[in-house]
């Protein structure tokens, strides 16, 4: 099959987890004999509407677009709203020489529905939506926008178009399927498609981060990823503050997002010497960092009604790291991690339990090792790129 993957972000320009996930998916599909082309935004500074590149044998087509990451909300909304238009204008001259048997598109963003519909009509093919965020619902939950505000109705319109373009929709967990069915009862073409990760067992890693950061003898807690309201990063900062007198423990926070400065201000205000806050680093640098730390951290805001499975967790379990985190009530990630004894996950707000688990992990190498091994088994059984590719291909063929 000739497949097109559409995403608002892709390697090597991106440090985000989903860009890496999609590249791993593209490589798996290629290994199965399919031809894969990725369509993704480039930069507004591109001199042409479309730039064709190649990465590991995957064609990457970058269409000219305004920035949709790390800009103001208003600017992002405008630029994202134009994604389908900009992409269509860029690829339309190529249509006569293209052959497309299926489209895989990733959300967020919610603004590719019109593009996918046009491609489906032109090539008479099917589309699979990899749906990772129930947006704008989580923004309503966080009171970033009002439930009945004009901007919400605008976003809901594009959200609906995004779903209507899909022949099959893959959500990351059973709980997310339940929530989606309540919010969008008209769509029944849904299934669980878990996040995935590919393991390169032959790769050689040369560590340097512990020495570079001066943390040779520390138990390192790592958070890597988006630093935004949806993550409730101050939840993890409260944990760091509670552990400020634990001489053996240190927190490394790596990423970007709209509350990065708020986290930096908290560290300064509390004079936390046990936290290192770093902006995003490259995928290769982050891969090395993952190999050197001891515990993987994550946090989800308590107010969420959707039940996300943060992609960063895949990197943790792929590196045999125990998981420590907080989730919104009812999130099925909590029993999954806890029942498999791959770490400790609690409802956001249970600071005492989170602190106790952190202390237990600090003092016991054996506990960290056992949880990490269990986490790796969880990856092999639930989160392989092979199973994700199989499900997506089945959705495109069925």
N, C-alpha and C positions, 0 to 999 in steps of 0.2 A: 504493500500500500504506500501511496504518497501522502504523507501526513504533514499538517501544519500545526504548530504549537504557537498559541498567542498568549503573550504575557506583557505586563507593564514593566518588567524588569528581567534582566538576564545577565549571565556571566559574559565576559570577565569584568564588566564595568560595575557589577553590583556585589555588595557584601551580604545581601539578605539571604535568609535560609531558602526561601522559595525559588530563588534564581538557581541555586545549587540543586535543589530537588528536581526542577524541570530539566536541567542539563543531564542529570542522572537518568531521568526518564527518557530523554531523547537518545542517549547512548544505548540504553537497554532496547529501545525500539529499533535502533539502527542495527544492533547486534542480532536482532530477530529477522533482519533482512528488509526492513522498511526504510524508505527514504524520508528524512525528516528535515523540515525547514522551520525555523523559528522566526516569528514576526514580532518585533518588539520596538518600543520607542528608541530613537537615537537622541541626538541633541539638536536644539534649535539652531546651533551654529553650523549644522551640516549644509554644505553648499548645494546638495541635491536632495530631492524628496526621499530617495531610497539609496542606502548603502548596503552592498552585499559583502558579507564576510564569511569566514569559516572558522569553526572551533571544534577541534577533535573530530573532524569529518561531518559536523553538523552545520548546515547552511544557516547563517544568522542574518536576517534582513532587518535593518534598522531604518525605520521611517522617521522623518523629521517631525519633532514634537517639542512643545514647550515642556519645561521640567514638571514632573509629577511627584517628585520625592523631595523632602526637606525644603519645602517652600511654604509660604503662608497658606492658610486654608482656602482663602478666596482664589488665589492664583492657582492652587492645585485643582480646585473645582473647575475652573475655566479650562485649564489644560486637559484635564481628564475628560471633560465633556466633549472635547474635540478629538479624542483618541480614534474613534471609529472613522470619523471623516478624514483625518490625516492619514490613517493607515490605508483606507480605500483609495484615496487620491494617489498614494505612493505605489500601490500594487496594481492598480487598474491597467496601466500600460503593459504589465507583465502577464495578464490573464490568458492571452492567446497562446503563450508558450508554457503555461503551467498545467499540471495535472494534479488534482487534489482528490483524494479518496476519503478523507476524514479530517476533521478539525478538533483539536484539543485546546480548550482555553481555560485560563486560570482567573479566579476571582477571589480577592480584589485584584483588579478594578471591576466595578460594575458596569463600565461604559463600553464594553466590546460587543454588546448584543447586536447592534445594528450591523457591524462589520461581519460578524459570524453569520447572520441571516443572509447577507449579500453573497458571501462565499458559498453558503449552502445552496442557494438558488442557482448560482452560476455553474457550480460543479455537480449539482444534484448528489450531495453527499450528506453524511450525518455529522453531528457535533457532540462532543462530550465536555461538560463543564466540571472542572475541578473546583468545587466551591469550598473555600476555607474560612470565609468570614460572612456572617449574616449582617451585612451592612445595608442600610443605615441603622439596623436595630440596636447594635451595640453602642452606637453614638447616642441614640435616644436613651438607652439604659444609663449612660454616663452623664446624661443631661447636657451634652454638648449641643444638641439641637432639640427643639420641642417636638412632641409627637405629632402635632397638627400645624407645624410651621410651614410656610411656603417652600423653604429649602427641603424639608422632609418630603413633601409631595413631589417635588422635582426629583429627588433621589429615588423615591419609590417608583416613579415612572421608569427610570433607567434600570432599576433593579428588576422590575417585571420583564422588560425587554430582554434583559440578560438571561433570565430563566426561560423565556419563551423560545429563545434561539437554540436551546439544548434539547437533544434527543434523550440524553441521559445526564443526570446530575449526581455527582459523587460528593457526599459529605463525610467529614472525618470521624464521626462516631455515631453510635446508636442514639445517644441523647440529642445530638444535633439533628438527626433525622426526625425525632419526636418534635423538637422545637420548630423545625422547618414545616412539618405537616400542620402544626397549629397556626403558624404565621401565613403559610401559602397552601391552603388546602386544595387549590385547583391543580396543583402539580403533584402527580403521583409517579413520575418517572425518576425516582430517587433511589439511592442505595448508599451503603457505607463504603467509602474509599478512604482507607487510612493513609496518613502521611507515610512517606517511604524514605529509605536511605540506601545507598550502595556502599559496599565495603570493598576497599582495595587492600587485600591482605599482603600484597607484595610491596607496598609503599614503604620507603625508609624515611623515618622522621629523625631530624637532628634537633634536639631541644636547645632552647636558648632563653626562653622567657623567664624562668625562675632566676637565672643569674642576672638578666637584664633588669628585672624589677626588684632584685635584692630579696627574694622570697625563698631562698634555698631550703630553709628548715621549717617552712610554714605548711599548715593544712589549708589549701586554697579552695575557697568557694568561688565558682565562676558563674556569672550571668552574662550571656552573649545574645544580643538581639535588639529588638525595638525598645526604646525607652519612651513609652507614651502613657497616656491616661489609662488605656485598656489594661496595662500591665500592673498598675498600682505599685510603681517602683518604691514608693515610700514605705510600703509594707516590708520590703527587703532591707531598706535602710534602717528601719526600726530594729530589725534583727541584728544588723551590723552594730548598731548602737548598743544593744544589749550585750554583745560579745566583745565590746571594746577593751575589756580587761583580760580577755583570753589571749595570752601572749603567743600561742601557737597558731592562731587562726588569722586569715586575711581574706578579704573580699576583693575580687577583680570584676569590675563592671565594664563591659565593652559594648558599644553600640551607638545608636543615634535615635533621635526622636524629639517630639515637641516638649518634653519635660526634662531633657538632658540638663538644662541649666538649673532647674528646680532641684534635681538630685545633687548637682555640684554645690548649690547653695546650702543644702541640708548638711552635706559633708563638712563644709566650712563652718557652718553655724555650730555644729556639735563637735567640731575639732576632731573628727574621726581620722586617726592615723592608721586604722586597720582596713581602709578602703582605698583601692586604686581605681579611678574612673578614667576610662580611655575612650576616645572616639573610635568609630569603626575602623577595622583593619581588614586587609585583604583575606580572601578565602584561604589562601595558602598559609598566611600568618596565623589565622584563627585555628587552622587544622593543627598547627604545631602547639598552640596554646592549649587546645583540648587535650593533647597527649600528656601535658605536664601538670594539670590541675587534679584535684581530689574529689570534688563534689560539684554536681551540676544544679544550679538554682533556676527557678522560674516562679512567676507570680501572675495571677489573673485577678482582675478587680472583682470584688464581691458582688457588685451590682449587675454583673453580666447575666443575661437570661439565656444567651447562647452558650454552648459548651465547647470551647476551643481546645484543640490539642496543639500547643505551641511547637512549631517546627524545630526549635532549638533543642528540644528534648531528644530528638533523633541523634543529634551530634553527641549528646551526653552518653546515651546508651550504646552508641557505636564505639565509644571509647571506654566502655566498661566502667562508667562513672555512676555512683549512687545518685538518686534524684531526691532533691529536697524542694518542696514548693507549696504554694497556696492556690486554691481554686475557688470559684464561685459555688454556692450550694447546689448539690445535685449533679455536679460535673462527673461523668463516668471515668474521667482520667484518675480520680482519686482511688476508687477500688481497683482499677487496673494496676496501678503502681504498687499500692499497698498489698493487694492479694498476692501479687507475684514477688513480694518482698524485694522489690527493686529500689526501694527508698522509702521516703516518708512524705505523704501529701496530706494537707489539712485544709479545712475551710478557711478562707481568708478572714482574719480577725482572731483566730485561735493562736495568739502570739505565744502563749505559754507552751503549748504543745510544739510549735515550730522551734522555739528556743531549746526545749529539752532534746528534741531530735537532733538539732544542730550540735549540741554539746556531746551527745552520744556518738555522733559521727566523728567529732574532733578527737575524742579520746581513744576510739577503737579502730585501729587499722583493719582488724579482722572483720568488723561490721561493714566498713567501707568496701572491702574486697568482696565479701559475700553479696552485698547489694548490687555491686557493679557487675558481678558475674550473672546474677539473676536478671539484671537489666539487659544484658547482651542476649540472653535466651529469649527475652520478650521481643527484642528486635527481630530475631530470626523467625519467630513464630507469627508475628503480627505486622511487621513494618518493612518488608523487603520490597525493593523496586521491581522484582520479578512479578510478585503478586499484583502490584499496582498496574503494571503494564498489561498483564493478562486481563484484568477487569476492564481497563479502558478500551482495549482492543475488542473485547466482547461487546461492550456498549456501542462501539462504532459499527460493528458487523451485524448486531442483532436487530 
